[in-house]
Amino acid sequence: MLFMVIERFRSGRADEVGERFRARGRMIPEGSGATFVTSWMFADGSGCCQLMEAGSKEALDGWIAHWQDLVEFEVWPVIPSQEFWASAGG
């Protein structure tokens, strides 16, 4: 399954997010089944969107736990548009 993860850096914490990422990487727990696909930063630097692949939303919990003190998360299951429209008959 694919998940679009919307991350909003807690007020004034963007520098800390960057420092932690440079020091520790993405911190996806081994064995979680979660895989990073790609990401985009908000143009103003206040957050990012990450496309993740995992067997379930719960597989992302360990990764999210490493960042919750600095980041607010929204997790949305997504499918490619072409796949959606093909199944919707459109």
C-alpha positions, 0 to 999 in steps of 0.5 A: 500500500502507498501512503502520502504522509503530510508532515508539518514541522512544529513551530520553530522546529524546522532546523531541529528536524534538519539536524536530526535527519542529517545525524540519524537519517530517516529512522525507519525501523528495520523489519517494519515493512515500511519503505521510503519512496520519495518526498517533497518539501513545502516551498516555505520550509514548514513541512514536507510530504513523503510517499511511503510504502507499507503493508498497513498504516500501523507499519509507519507507527515506529517511524512516526514515533521517532519524529512526533516531538518535532513533527505533526503527521497526517497519513493518507492511503493513496493509489495512483490516479490511473489506477483509481480512474480505471477502477471507477470506470473513468 
